[in-house]
Amino acid sequence: MYYLGIDTSNYTTSVALIDENKEIIQQKKLLPVKSGEIGLRQSDAVFHHTAQLHSLYTDLVKNINPAEIKAIGVSTRPRNVEGSYMPCFTVGHNAAKIISATLNVPLYAFSHQEGHIAAAIFSTEQEKFFSEKFIAFHVSGGTTEAVLAKPDNFGFKLDIIAKTLDLNAGQAIDRVGVMLGLGFPCGKELEKLALNYKGVLKVKKSTLKNENCCLSGIENICNDLYKNNSSKEYIAAYCLKYIENTLSLMTDKLLKKYGNLPLLYAGGVMSNSIIRKSFESKYNAYFAAPEFSADNAAGIAYLTYRKAIYDKS
């Protein structure tokens, strides 16, 4: 038996299947962004998801009998809170409703954020996170938040306990990367540049407002460095170190406030090897593998599997 997950986030179309043995296969494709631009309008994202989703789904199920799909899950909103909405998720939701009606199987709705955290749990093989409280960071181009996760039947409930008050970490990375002439999304290329910098790095101290951060300052700093002819490698290293320091300060404050809870980091920014290496050493934290860090439908498929099993019990 298989359980299908669909996610149509702002920059990636993705579908995934998980079987009874918890083996996952997935297909995903970035939405096309024109050179020099730092994002997409929602109307363009909806168009590209509509154009891409059918071929990804076709490739995903080409070697299975669709009748073996026993439940479908889909991300329908960014967060599981009232008023959370983004048009691009309607593409996946509508497709999921059609497939569910055709196959006559249950349809479960989740948030994109729940999918990210579930994908990280699956990747780390730490199912204990479904039975104890923990702090999860979701850091990407669209989100920079920390949530307090509490067990809830098959999954978890999430309460936001810290966030950015302006720019998201992934936005900062992409804006700096585009300024340096990198392709969007810029995370991987910016990391390569940063790893090539071997000099001294003194980074301005981040400031927090309670547990919340402000990241717009790093864009201005990097703009000034660029105008002063600093090397691309130095600017890339400075940008990532500033974000690392900011997330570290947030983590320290949250551990002090909520106690020494387990830490889980998810989202595309947290696939960065520089930040990951530092945090694994400092906090003994858990990180998703890169293929489960960036936007993906694997977490949605995993939650669908768990929900279906729970409903049968």
Disulfide bonds with the S-S distance in Angstrom:
none
